[in-house]
Amino acid sequence: MLGMSEIDYNSKGEKNMRKFKWIAGLMIAMLMLAACGSDNAEETAGGKSEKVIKWKLGHLADENHIWHKTAEKFAESVKEKTDGQIEIVIYPNNSLGGETDTINSIQAGSADMVVSGETLQNWAPKAALMAVPYAFDGIDHVKKVVEGDIGKEIEEQIMDKAKLTPLYNHLRAPRNLTSDKKIESLADLKGFTMRVPNVPLFLKVWEAAGAKPQVIDFNEVFTGLQQGVIMGQENPVDLIQSGGLYEVQKYVNRTEHVYSWIYVLVGNDQFNALTEEQQKAVKDAATEAQEFGDSLYDESIESIEQDLKEKGMEFVDVDRQEFSDAMLPAVKKSLSDEQNEVLDKILDAK
């Protein structure tokens, strides 16, 4: 049996050993932290940043659409030009929510980018002029407006009122009316129920033409047509294709009532949070994306129409003058004085 002094000795030894292990462990941890700290210092000294900014970009088209392909090109370019400091994650098919929902999410900070057009008028009234029925003669007229002072005027209000910064734009094929019966004149619109986007002006002009329009999110249009809730809808051929509407509609009636463009935008707060160098990189990437998207547009619209014909859709000529005569007065009556001033500038720019 051990004596009292031996018990005391062993107890003190065990305590000292535990104390030694604890100090040794602490020193190892401090050395590891110091090593990590020196690595960070080297990265900072080398001009690199550990922080990766991730932007969420939402749009309503599918992965084969011009918008998506161009967004992929843009995201790739941004990542390259910022040395991986900014990554853009793209959400097609309204997977971040509808257009309005995504804009609200950007303003709330839970999303960052969106592809949007005339829907922006719900925040910035001048954006209504991006898609006014029978305001534009054709795509060349649209280009002249977008690239000139009128386009800058609209962009400035979007930045101020919607808190979104336009980065680049897409020209859009003209909007046409789809249906299961031929629509060749206003008389054919009597009792015709149809979907329009969340744009008050669209409701008013189609009512003036004799139809029964209602607002429905694009992601609900296919089901609405399939179930007979609506009889038709209006959109450019690219969205008719990407939305698979050829499966539930027979005719594309060439009303060509709207020639327009659409923006790819980022939240003002998100853009302004970048360094000057990062902002320049994003703008440079946007310039490249603009050129890429324009080249895709020129190549694709004719082939899309051919594809829709092969899928069974028939293109129908309509009395566009009759539609214009019915809609344009309704447009002018519906617009505010501020909006009519912009409309007059657009009409004068023909």
N, C-alpha and C positions, 0 to 999 in steps of 0.2 A: 504494500500500500504506500502511495506517495505521501510525503510529508507536506505540511502546509506551505513551506517555502517553495517546494517544487511545483505545487499547484499554482502559487502566485506567479512563479517564473514562466510556466507554460501559458498561463492566461495573458500575461503581458506580452509574450512572444507572438501569440496569435493576434492580439490587438495590433501590435506593430506591423505584422505581416499584412493584415487587412488594410492598415493605413498606407503601407508602402504600395500595395496593389492599386489602391484608390488614387494615390498621387500619380503613379505611373500611367494609369488609364487617362487621367485628366490631361497629362502632358502629351500623350499620343493624340488625344482629341484636339488639343490646341495646335499641334503641329499640322494635323490634317486640315483644320480651318485656315491656318496660315498658308498652306499650300494652295488651297482653293482660292484664297484671297489674292495670292500672287498671280494665279492664272487669270483671274478677272482683271487684275491691273494690267496684265500684258495685253488682254483683249481690248481694254479701254485705250491703252497707249497705242495700240495698233489701229485705232479708229473704228473698231467694230463694236456693235451693240448687241447685247444678248436678247434684248426685247424684240419679239416678233409681233407685229400688228396684223391681226386677222380681220379682214372685212368680209361680211356676208352680202352677196349680191343676189337678189331675187328677181325673177321675171316669169312671164306666163307661158312662154313658148317651150317647145320640146328641145331635146339635145341636137336635133338635126337642123334647127332653125338658124338663120343668119345671125340673130342676136346672140345665141348661145356660142356659136363658133367664133364670133368676133370677141365675145367676152373671154373665152378661153385664151385667145391670142393676147388680149389685153392683160389678163392675169399673169400669163407667162412672161410677158415683157416687163410688167411691174416688178415681179419677183427678181428678174435678172438685173434690172436697172437699180434696184435697191439692195442688191446683195442679200436677198432673202429676208430683208427687214419687214417687207409688206407681202402678205399672202392674201389672195382673194379666193374665197370659196363660193362657187356658183350654185344656185338653187333654181333649176328650171321647173316648169310645170306647176307654177304657183305653190311650190312646196314650202315657201316661207309665208304663204297666205296670198290673197288677192293683191292687186296693185295698190289699192287704198290702204289695205292692212299693212303692207310692207312700208309704205311711206310713213304711216303712223308709228310703226316699229322703229324706223330710222330716227324719227324725232324723239322717241322714247329711249333710244340707245341700244335696242336689242337687235337691230339690223343696221346695215351701213350703206348699201347701194341698191338701186332699183332701175329698171327700164320703164320709163313712163312718158306719156304724151299729154293729150288733152285732159286727162283726169286731173292734171296739176291745176286746172282752173278752179278746183274746189279750194285751193289756197291762193293761187295767183291768177286773177281774172284774165290777164292778157294771154295766158296759156290756152284759153279757149280758141284763139285764132290759129293755133297749130293744126286744127282740124275742123274748119268751118265749111259746111256744104256749099259747093259751087263757088268758093272764093278763089280757087286756083285753076288755071287752065291746063296745067300738066306738070310734069316733074321738073322741067327746066324753070318754070315759074317758082316752084317750091324752093329750088336751089338758090335762086336769086334772093328770095326773102330770107332764108335761113342764114346765108353767108353775109347778109348785109345789115344795115342799121336796124331794120325791123326785128331781125333775129336777136340781135344784141339787146334790144329793148325788152323783148320777152324773157330772155335769159336773166337779165338783171332783176326783173320782178320775181322770177322763180327763186333766185338766191335770197332775195329780201323777204318774201312772203312765205314760201314753202320751206325755206332754210335748207335748200338743196343746191349743190354746185354741178351744173352740166359739165361733163368731161368730153363726150363726143356724141354724135347723133347718127341715126339711121334714117335714110329716106324710105318711105313706105309705098308699097304698091297701092293703087287707088282702092278705096273701099267699095265693095259690091254687095248687092243683096242676094242671099241664097234662099231657095224655097223648094217646095215639092210641086209647085205649079208655075208656069211661066208668068213672069211679071213684066209686061211690055209697056204698060201705061198706068196712070194713076187710078183708073177704074178697076184695075186688078188688085189694088191694095185695100179695097173695101172689106172690112172685117178681118184683115190680115194681122194676126198677132205675131210680134217679133221682139227679139232681144236687142237692146242697145246697152253700151257701157254706161257707167255712172257719170254721165255728162248731160246736164239739164237741157242744153241746146239740142242734143240729139233727140230727146223726147219730144221737144216742141216742133222740130221740123218734120219728123215723121208723122206726128199727129196732123200737122198742116197738110201733109201729102195724102192723108186719109187712112193711115195704118193705125194699129193699136200697139204702140211700143211699151216695153217694160224693162226696167233695169235688172240685169242678172249678171253675176260674176262669170267671167269667161269659163272657169273650170266647171260650171254647172250647165253650160250651153248644150253640150252633146246630149246629156241626159234629158234636158228640157225638150229638145227636138225629138229624141227617141220616144219619149213618153207622150208627145203631143201637147205639152204645156204651151209651147210656142210653135208657130208655123215656119218661122224663118229667122234669120239674123243677118247682120252686115259686118263684113271684115275684109281686109286685103286677102289675096289668094294664098299668101304664105301662111297666114293663120288658119285659113280654111283647110289647108293641107295638114299643117302640124297638129291641128285639133281633131283631125280625122272626120271632119264634117261631111266628107264625101260619102261616108257610110250611112248618113241619115238625111242627106239633102240631094236633090236631083239637079237643080238648075243654079247656075251663077248668072244672075241678071246684071248686065253691064251698066249699072247706074253711074258708076265712077263718080259718086257724089262727093267724095272727099279724097283729095290728095293731101298728104301730110308728112310729118316727120316725127321722130320720137327720140328722146334723150336717154343716155346712160348717165345717171347722176349719183353723187355721193353726198352724204350729209355734210353741211357746212362745218359742224363741230368736228367731225372726223377728219375732214380735209385740213382744217385750220390747226389741228393738233399735230400735224406733221412738221418736220423741220423744212426749211427752205429747199434743201437739197432733195428731200423726199418728195416735196410738192412738184419740183421740176421733173423728177423722174416719172411721176404719175402723169403729168401733162405731156411729156415726151411720148410715153407709152400710149396715151390717148390719141395723139396725132397719128401714130402708127396704126392704131386700131381703126381710126376713121378711114384711112386709106384702104385697109384690108376689107372693112365692111362695105365700102363703096364698090370695090372690085367684085365682091360676092353678089351684091345687088344686081349689078349689070349682067352677071352670068346666070342668075338663078330664076328671075321672074318668068321669063319665057318658058323655061324648062318646067317650072311649077305648074303653069297653065296646061302644058302638054300632059303632065302627070295626072292632073285632075281629070282631063278628058279621057285618058286611058283608064281611069278608075270609074268612069261612067257618068261624069258630070257634063252637062251641056251648057255652053255659054250662049246667052240670049241678049241680043241688042234691044235697047229700050229707047224711048223718046226722052233723051236727056234734057232737052229744052223744056219740055213739059214739067219734068221734075224740078228743074232749076227755077222756073217761074213760080212754082208752088212753094219752094223751100227758101229762096233768098229773101223774100219779104219777111218771112217768119224769123229768119236769122237776124235781120236788122231790127226787127221789133223786139226780139228777145235780148239783144246785147245792150249793155250799158253805154253811156256816152263815151266813156273811156275805151271800151272795146270797139265801138263803131269807128272811132278815130283810127285805130289800128287796122280795122277792116278796110277803110277807105285807102289807107297807105298800100295795103296788099293789092287791092283792085287796081290802083294807079300804077303798080309795079309790073303789070302785065306787059 
